[in-house]
Amino acid sequence: MVFKVIITGASGVLGSAIRQAFAGAPATQVLALAHSRSGNGLTKLDLLDDAQVDTVFRDFKPNWVIHCAAERRPDVADKDPDAARKLNADVPLHLARLSKALKFTLLYISTDYVFDGTSPPYPPSAKPNPLQLYGQTKLEGEVSILSVEGAIPIILRVPVLYGPAPNHSDTAVNILVDVVQDQSGKTYKMDHYATRYPTNTTDIANFLVKLSALKKPIPTILHYSADEPFTKYEMCLIFAKILAVPHGHIVPDADPPTGTGATTRPRDCKLYTQETEDLGLQDGLGLSLFEEWWVGYLKK
């Protein structure tokens, strides 16, 4: 029997990694959906068009839907809250209703930013308290899919991501490589306040392939995160070391954020992953080491 998977946001850094991982899985058929960047095997679909979504999903008859599409940029969400809520909260609600009707598992990619960063580590049962609009809309997406009785939801919360990407600007971690390499004389003030746990997209993708094949009940909320703590400034130091370039143009900023909206960053949203490890999947979480991965990626 063929296992059929739909991936939304399949042109993004995480979505493309998940697409590649499932494409290599045996007896698996993948429908990779994108909106702004279609082509190259991607099917163009506007997730805000409910009728079109219904047709595509009913025709494909998925076993799993992995919902990666989101407005992931906090500053953009702040500028257009209504658009962010439509994509991050309304779309998951519609997909949950389809999950109920079509009997597929809906895996919703959420974020560590649903927490306020004051009491880490956070288990899946911890009470969310997002500090910014982005986290609020992602939490609303969680609430949406859990509100549909009869749906088959899994919420996977992840932290800041890095991995193979066409452009370094595609992730908040990869873009730091460009900052380090900018030797034009420009000075960058870099966050040295918030602790982050950068997690590799390929690791998440491989984990999801194993999770989809699991033959026992899966908890409704799971956390997946690397365990190495870094501030953005510390990540820059690692990139400068790997690339053997000066980093004097990058100035650490250890002061707590004083702004509002997207400038508000939680101090430490470390995700507790024991429940995920307890699933007993082969190779566990299969986490890459940050510096080791980047050495291989930047030196190739």
C-alpha positions as a Markdown table, in Angstrom:
| # | Residue | x | y | z |
|---|---|---|---|---|
| 1 | Met | 0.0 | 0.0 | 0.0 |
| 2 | Val | 1.3 | 3.5 | -0.9 |
| 3 | Phe | 1.6 | 6.0 | 1.9 |
| 4 | Lys | 0.5 | 9.4 | 0.6 |
| 5 | Val | 1.8 | 12.6 | 2.1 |
| 6 | Ile | 0.9 | 16.3 | 1.4 |
| 7 | Ile | 3.4 | 18.9 | 2.4 |
| 8 | Thr | 2.4 | 22.5 | 2.5 |
| 9 | Gly | 5.0 | 25.2 | 2.3 |
| 10 | Ala | 7.2 | 22.7 | 0.5 |
| 11 | Ser | 9.3 | 25.4 | -1.1 |
| 12 | Gly | 10.5 | 26.6 | 2.3 |
| 13 | Val | 13.7 | 25.5 | 4.1 |
| 14 | Leu | 11.9 | 23.0 | 6.3 |
| 15 | Gly | 9.2 | 22.0 | 3.8 |
| 16 | Ser | 11.8 | 21.2 | 1.1 |
| 17 | Ala | 13.8 | 19.1 | 3.6 |
| 18 | Ile | 10.7 | 17.2 | 4.5 |
| 19 | Arg | 9.8 | 16.7 | 0.8 |
| 20 | Gln | 13.2 | 15.3 | 0.1 |
| 21 | Ala | 13.1 | 12.9 | 3.1 |
| 22 | Phe | 9.7 | 11.5 | 2.2 |
| 23 | Ala | 10.6 | 11.3 | -1.5 |
| 24 | Gly | 13.3 | 8.8 | -0.4 |
| 25 | Ala | 11.0 | 6.7 | 1.7 |
| 26 | Pro | 9.8 | 3.4 | 0.3 |
| 27 | Ala | 6.2 | 3.1 | -1.0 |
| 28 | Thr | 5.5 | 6.8 | -0.5 |
| 29 | Gln | 3.8 | 9.3 | -2.8 |
| 30 | Val | 4.4 | 13.0 | -2.0 |
| 31 | Leu | 2.3 | 16.0 | -3.1 |
| 32 | Ala | 4.4 | 19.1 | -2.5 |
| 33 | Leu | 2.4 | 22.3 | -2.3 |
| 34 | Ala | 3.7 | 25.9 | -2.6 |
| 35 | His | 2.3 | 29.3 | -3.4 |
| 36 | Ser | 4.8 | 31.9 | -4.3 |
| 37 | Arg | 7.5 | 29.6 | -5.4 |
| 38 | Ser | 6.0 | 26.8 | -7.5 |
| 39 | Gly | 7.6 | 24.7 | -10.3 |
| 40 | Asn | 10.4 | 22.1 | -10.0 |
| 41 | Gly | 7.9 | 19.5 | -8.9 |
| 42 | Leu | 5.9 | 21.8 | -6.7 |
| 43 | Thr | 2.2 | 22.1 | -7.1 |
| 44 | Lys | 0.9 | 25.7 | -6.9 |
| 45 | Leu | -2.0 | 26.1 | -4.4 |
| 46 | Asp | -3.4 | 29.1 | -2.5 |
| 47 | Leu | -4.1 | 27.7 | 1.0 |
| 48 | Leu | -6.5 | 30.6 | 1.6 |
| 49 | Asp | -8.8 | 29.3 | -1.2 |
| 50 | Asp | -10.9 | 26.8 | 0.7 |
| 51 | Ala | -12.6 | 25.4 | -2.3 |
| 52 | Gln | -9.4 | 24.8 | -4.2 |
| 53 | Val | -7.8 | 23.2 | -1.1 |
| 54 | Asp | -10.8 | 20.9 | -0.7 |
| 55 | Thr | -10.5 | 19.7 | -4.3 |
| 56 | Val | -6.8 | 19.0 | -4.2 |
| 57 | Phe | -7.0 | 17.2 | -0.9 |
| 58 | Arg | -10.0 | 15.1 | -1.8 |
| 59 | Asp | -8.5 | 14.1 | -5.1 |
| 60 | Phe | -5.1 | 13.1 | -3.6 |
| 61 | Lys | -6.5 | 11.3 | -0.5 |
| 62 | Pro | -3.5 | 11.8 | 1.9 |
| 63 | Asn | -2.7 | 9.6 | 4.8 |
| 64 | Trp | -0.7 | 12.5 | 6.4 |
| 65 | Val | -0.6 | 16.2 | 5.8 |
| 66 | Ile | 2.5 | 18.1 | 7.1 |
| 67 | His | 1.6 | 21.7 | 7.4 |
| 68 | Cys | 4.7 | 23.8 | 7.2 |
| 69 | Ala | 3.2 | 26.9 | 5.5 |
| 70 | Ala | 3.1 | 29.9 | 7.8 |
| 71 | Glu | 4.1 | 33.5 | 8.2 |
| 72 | Arg | 7.3 | 32.8 | 10.1 |
| 73 | Arg | 8.7 | 36.4 | 10.1 |
| 74 | Pro | 7.7 | 38.2 | 13.3 |
| 75 | Asp | 8.3 | 41.6 | 11.8 |
| 76 | Val | 6.1 | 40.9 | 8.8 |
| 77 | Ala | 3.4 | 39.5 | 11.1 |
| 78 | Asp | 3.4 | 42.7 | 13.1 |
| 79 | Lys | 2.9 | 44.8 | 9.9 |
| 80 | Asp | -0.1 | 42.8 | 8.7 |
| 81 | Pro | -1.7 | 41.0 | 11.7 |
| 82 | Asp | -4.8 | 40.0 | 9.7 |
| 83 | Ala | -2.8 | 38.3 | 7.0 |
| 84 | Ala | -0.7 | 36.5 | 9.6 |
| 85 | Arg | -3.8 | 35.2 | 11.4 |
| 86 | Lys | -5.4 | 34.0 | 8.2 |
| 87 | Leu | -2.3 | 31.9 | 7.3 |
| 88 | Asn | -1.2 | 30.9 | 10.8 |
| 89 | Ala | -4.6 | 30.3 | 12.4 |
| 90 | Asp | -7.5 | 30.1 | 9.9 |
| 91 | Val | -5.8 | 27.8 | 7.4 |
| 92 | Pro | -4.9 | 25.2 | 10.2 |
| 93 | Leu | -8.6 | 25.3 | 11.2 |
| 94 | His | -9.7 | 24.4 | 7.7 |
| 95 | Leu | -7.1 | 21.7 | 7.4 |
| 96 | Ala | -8.3 | 20.2 | 10.7 |
| 97 | Arg | -11.9 | 20.1 | 9.4 |
| 98 | Leu | -10.5 | 18.3 | 6.3 |
| 99 | Ser | -8.6 | 15.9 | 8.6 |
| 100 | Lys | -11.9 | 15.0 | 10.2 |
| 101 | Ala | -13.7 | 14.5 | 6.9 |
| 102 | Leu | -10.9 | 12.7 | 5.1 |
| 103 | Lys | -9.4 | 10.8 | 8.0 |
| 104 | Phe | -5.8 | 12.0 | 7.5 |
| 105 | Thr | -3.3 | 12.8 | 10.3 |
| 106 | Leu | -2.6 | 16.5 | 10.3 |
| 107 | Leu | 0.9 | 17.4 | 11.6 |
| 108 | Tyr | 1.1 | 21.1 | 12.4 |
| 109 | Ile | 4.6 | 22.7 | 12.7 |
| 110 | Ser | 4.5 | 25.2 | 15.6 |
| 111 | Thr | 7.2 | 27.1 | 17.5 |
| 112 | Asp | 9.0 | 27.5 | 20.8 |
| 113 | Tyr | 7.8 | 31.1 | 20.6 |
| 114 | Val | 4.4 | 30.1 | 22.1 |
| 115 | Phe | 6.3 | 30.3 | 25.4 |
| 116 | Asp | 7.5 | 33.5 | 27.2 |
| 117 | Gly | 11.0 | 32.2 | 27.9 |
| 118 | Thr | 10.9 | 32.7 | 31.7 |
| 119 | Ser | 10.7 | 29.1 | 32.9 |
| 120 | Pro | 12.6 | 26.7 | 30.7 |
| 121 | Pro | 12.7 | 23.9 | 29.8 |
| 122 | Tyr | 9.1 | 23.7 | 28.6 |
| 123 | Pro | 7.4 | 20.3 | 28.4 |
| 124 | Pro | 4.5 | 19.8 | 25.9 |
| 125 | Ser | 2.0 | 20.3 | 28.8 |
| 126 | Ala | 3.4 | 23.7 | 29.8 |
| 127 | Lys | 1.0 | 26.6 | 29.5 |
| 128 | Pro | 1.8 | 28.8 | 26.5 |
| 129 | Asn | 2.2 | 32.5 | 27.0 |
| 130 | Pro | 3.5 | 34.1 | 23.7 |
| 131 | Leu | 5.1 | 37.5 | 24.0 |
| 132 | Gln | 4.6 | 38.6 | 20.4 |
| 133 | Leu | 2.1 | 38.5 | 17.6 |
| 134 | Tyr | 3.9 | 35.8 | 15.7 |
| 135 | Gly | 3.8 | 33.4 | 18.7 |
| 136 | Gln | 0.2 | 34.4 | 19.4 |
| 137 | Thr | -0.9 | 33.5 | 15.8 |
| 138 | Lys | 1.0 | 30.1 | 15.9 |
| 139 | Leu | -0.7 | 29.4 | 19.3 |
| 140 | Glu | -4.0 | 30.2 | 17.7 |
| 141 | Gly | -3.2 | 27.7 | 15.0 |
| 142 | Glu | -2.6 | 25.1 | 17.7 |
| 143 | Val | -5.9 | 25.9 | 19.4 |
| 144 | Ser | -7.7 | 25.8 | 16.0 |
| 145 | Ile | -6.7 | 22.3 | 15.1 |
| 146 | Leu | -7.3 | 21.0 | 18.7 |
| 147 | Ser | -10.8 | 22.5 | 18.6 |
| 148 | Val | -12.1 | 20.2 | 15.8 |
| 149 | Glu | -13.5 | 17.1 | 17.4 |
| 150 | Gly | -12.8 | 14.1 | 15.2 |
| 151 | Ala | -9.7 | 15.5 | 13.6 |
| 152 | Ile | -6.4 | 13.6 | 13.9 |
| 153 | Pro | -3.9 | 16.3 | 15.0 |
| 154 | Ile | -0.2 | 16.3 | 15.9 |
| 155 | Ile | 1.5 | 19.5 | 17.0 |
| 156 | Leu | 5.2 | 19.6 | 16.6 |
| 157 | Arg | 6.9 | 22.5 | 18.2 |
| 158 | Val | 10.4 | 23.4 | 17.0 |
| 159 | Pro | 12.9 | 26.2 | 17.7 |
| 160 | Val | 14.8 | 28.4 | 15.3 |
| 161 | Leu | 15.9 | 26.4 | 12.2 |
| 162 | Tyr | 18.9 | 26.1 | 10.0 |
| 163 | Gly | 19.8 | 23.8 | 7.1 |
| 164 | Pro | 20.4 | 23.6 | 3.4 |
| 165 | Ala | 18.9 | 26.7 | 1.7 |
| 166 | Pro | 19.0 | 28.4 | -1.7 |
| 167 | Asn | 19.6 | 31.7 | 0.1 |
| 168 | His | 21.1 | 32.4 | 3.5 |
| 169 | Ser | 18.2 | 34.9 | 4.1 |
| 170 | Asp | 15.8 | 32.0 | 4.2 |
| 171 | Thr | 16.4 | 31.3 | 7.9 |
| 172 | Ala | 17.3 | 33.5 | 10.9 |
| 173 | Val | 20.4 | 31.3 | 11.4 |
| 174 | Asn | 21.7 | 31.0 | 7.9 |
| 175 | Ile | 21.6 | 34.7 | 7.3 |
| 176 | Leu | 24.2 | 35.2 | 10.1 |
| 177 | Val | 26.7 | 33.7 | 7.6 |
| 178 | Asp | 26.2 | 36.7 | 5.4 |
| 179 | Val | 26.6 | 39.1 | 8.4 |
| 180 | Val | 29.9 | 37.5 | 9.3 |
| 181 | Gln | 31.1 | 37.6 | 5.7 |
| 182 | Asp | 30.2 | 41.3 | 5.3 |
| 183 | Gln | 33.6 | 42.9 | 5.6 |
| 184 | Ser | 32.5 | 46.2 | 4.1 |
| 185 | Gly | 33.0 | 48.1 | 7.3 |
| 186 | Lys | 29.4 | 48.0 | 8.4 |
| 187 | Thr | 28.8 | 47.3 | 12.1 |
| 188 | Tyr | 26.1 | 44.9 | 13.3 |
| 189 | Lys | 24.6 | 44.9 | 16.7 |
| 190 | Met | 23.9 | 41.3 | 17.5 |
| 191 | Asp | 21.6 | 39.7 | 20.1 |
| 192 | His | 23.6 | 38.3 | 23.0 |
| 193 | Tyr | 20.6 | 38.1 | 25.3 |
| 194 | Ala | 18.2 | 35.4 | 24.1 |
| 195 | Thr | 19.4 | 31.8 | 24.2 |
| 196 | Arg | 18.4 | 29.8 | 21.1 |
| 197 | Tyr | 18.6 | 26.1 | 20.3 |
| 198 | Pro | 19.2 | 26.0 | 16.5 |
| 199 | Thr | 17.9 | 22.8 | 15.0 |
| 200 | Asn | 18.6 | 21.2 | 11.6 |
| 201 | Thr | 15.8 | 20.9 | 9.1 |
| 202 | Thr | 17.1 | 17.7 | 7.7 |
| 203 | Asp | 17.1 | 16.2 | 11.2 |
| 204 | Ile | 13.4 | 17.1 | 11.6 |
| 205 | Ala | 12.6 | 15.8 | 8.2 |
| 206 | Asn | 14.2 | 12.4 | 8.9 |
| 207 | Phe | 12.5 | 12.3 | 12.3 |
| 208 | Leu | 9.1 | 12.8 | 10.6 |
| 209 | Val | 9.6 | 10.0 | 8.2 |
| 210 | Lys | 10.2 | 7.7 | 11.2 |
| 211 | Leu | 7.3 | 9.1 | 13.1 |
| 212 | Ser | 4.9 | 8.6 | 10.2 |
| 213 | Ala | 5.8 | 4.9 | 10.2 |
| 214 | Leu | 5.3 | 4.5 | 14.0 |
| 215 | Lys | 2.8 | 1.7 | 14.8 |
| 216 | Lys | 1.8 | 3.1 | 18.2 |
| 217 | Pro | -0.2 | 6.1 | 19.3 |
| 218 | Ile | 1.6 | 9.4 | 18.9 |
| 219 | Pro | 1.1 | 12.2 | 21.6 |
| 220 | Thr | -0.9 | 15.1 | 20.4 |
| 221 | Ile | 1.9 | 17.6 | 21.2 |
| 222 | Leu | 5.5 | 16.8 | 20.7 |
| 223 | His | 8.7 | 18.9 | 21.0 |
| 224 | Tyr | 11.7 | 18.5 | 18.8 |
| 225 | Ser | 14.8 | 20.5 | 19.5 |
| 226 | Ala | 18.6 | 20.4 | 19.5 |
| 227 | Asp | 20.2 | 20.7 | 22.9 |
| 228 | Glu | 23.1 | 23.1 | 22.2 |
| 229 | Pro | 22.5 | 26.7 | 23.5 |
| 230 | Phe | 23.7 | 29.7 | 21.6 |
| 231 | Thr | 22.9 | 33.4 | 21.3 |
| 232 | Lys | 23.0 | 34.8 | 17.8 |
| 233 | Tyr | 26.3 | 36.5 | 18.7 |
| 234 | Glu | 27.8 | 33.2 | 19.7 |
| 235 | Met | 26.6 | 31.6 | 16.4 |
| 236 | Cys | 28.4 | 34.5 | 14.6 |
| 237 | Leu | 31.6 | 33.6 | 16.4 |
| 238 | Ile | 31.3 | 30.0 | 15.2 |
| 239 | Phe | 30.8 | 31.1 | 11.6 |
| 240 | Ala | 33.7 | 33.5 | 11.8 |
| 241 | Lys | 35.9 | 30.7 | 13.2 |
| 242 | Ile | 34.8 | 28.3 | 10.4 |
| 243 | Leu | 35.3 | 30.9 | 7.7 |
| 244 | Ala | 38.5 | 32.3 | 9.2 |
| 245 | Val | 37.3 | 35.9 | 8.9 |
| 246 | Pro | 37.4 | 38.8 | 11.4 |
| 247 | His | 34.3 | 39.4 | 13.5 |
| 248 | Gly | 35.1 | 42.8 | 15.0 |
| 249 | His | 32.2 | 44.4 | 13.0 |
| 250 | Ile | 29.7 | 42.3 | 15.0 |
| 251 | Val | 29.0 | 43.9 | 18.4 |
| 252 | Pro | 27.3 | 41.8 | 21.2 |
| 253 | Asp | 24.1 | 43.2 | 22.7 |
| 254 | Ala | 23.4 | 41.6 | 26.0 |
| 255 | Asp | 20.7 | 44.0 | 27.1 |
| 256 | Pro | 17.1 | 42.8 | 27.4 |
| 257 | Pro | 14.8 | 44.0 | 24.6 |
| 258 | Thr | 12.9 | 47.2 | 25.4 |
| 259 | Gly | 10.8 | 47.4 | 22.3 |
| 260 | Thr | 7.4 | 46.0 | 21.5 |
| 261 | Gly | 6.0 | 43.6 | 18.9 |
| 262 | Ala | 8.5 | 41.7 | 16.8 |
| 263 | Thr | 11.4 | 43.2 | 18.8 |
| 264 | Thr | 10.2 | 41.3 | 22.0 |
| 265 | Arg | 12.2 | 38.1 | 22.2 |
| 266 | Pro | 11.8 | 35.5 | 24.9 |
| 267 | Arg | 15.0 | 34.9 | 27.0 |
| 268 | Asp | 15.1 | 31.1 | 26.8 |
| 269 | Cys | 12.4 | 28.9 | 25.3 |
| 270 | Lys | 14.2 | 25.6 | 25.6 |
| 271 | Leu | 11.8 | 22.8 | 24.7 |
| 272 | Tyr | 11.8 | 19.6 | 26.8 |
| 273 | Thr | 12.0 | 16.7 | 24.5 |
| 274 | Gln | 11.8 | 13.6 | 26.8 |
| 275 | Glu | 8.3 | 12.6 | 25.5 |
| 276 | Thr | 9.6 | 12.6 | 22.0 |
| 277 | Glu | 12.7 | 10.6 | 22.9 |
| 278 | Asp | 10.4 | 8.1 | 24.8 |
| 279 | Leu | 8.8 | 7.2 | 21.5 |
| 280 | Gly | 11.8 | 4.9 | 21.0 |
| 281 | Leu | 12.4 | 5.7 | 17.3 |
| 282 | Gln | 15.5 | 4.3 | 15.7 |
| 283 | Asp | 18.5 | 6.7 | 16.4 |
| 284 | Gly | 16.3 | 8.8 | 18.7 |
| 285 | Leu | 16.1 | 12.4 | 17.7 |
| 286 | Gly | 19.1 | 12.0 | 15.4 |
| 287 | Leu | 20.4 | 15.5 | 16.1 |
| 288 | Ser | 23.3 | 17.1 | 14.3 |
| 289 | Leu | 26.0 | 19.0 | 16.1 |
| 290 | Phe | 25.8 | 22.7 | 15.1 |
| 291 | Glu | 29.5 | 23.5 | 14.5 |
| 292 | Glu | 30.2 | 20.1 | 12.9 |
| 293 | Trp | 27.3 | 20.4 | 10.5 |
| 294 | Trp | 28.3 | 24.0 | 9.5 |
| 295 | Val | 31.9 | 23.0 | 8.9 |
| 296 | Gly | 30.8 | 20.3 | 6.4 |
| 297 | Tyr | 28.3 | 22.7 | 4.8 |
| 298 | Leu | 30.5 | 25.8 | 4.4 |
| 299 | Lys | 33.7 | 23.9 | 3.5 |
| 300 | Lys | 32.2 | 21.7 | 0.7 |
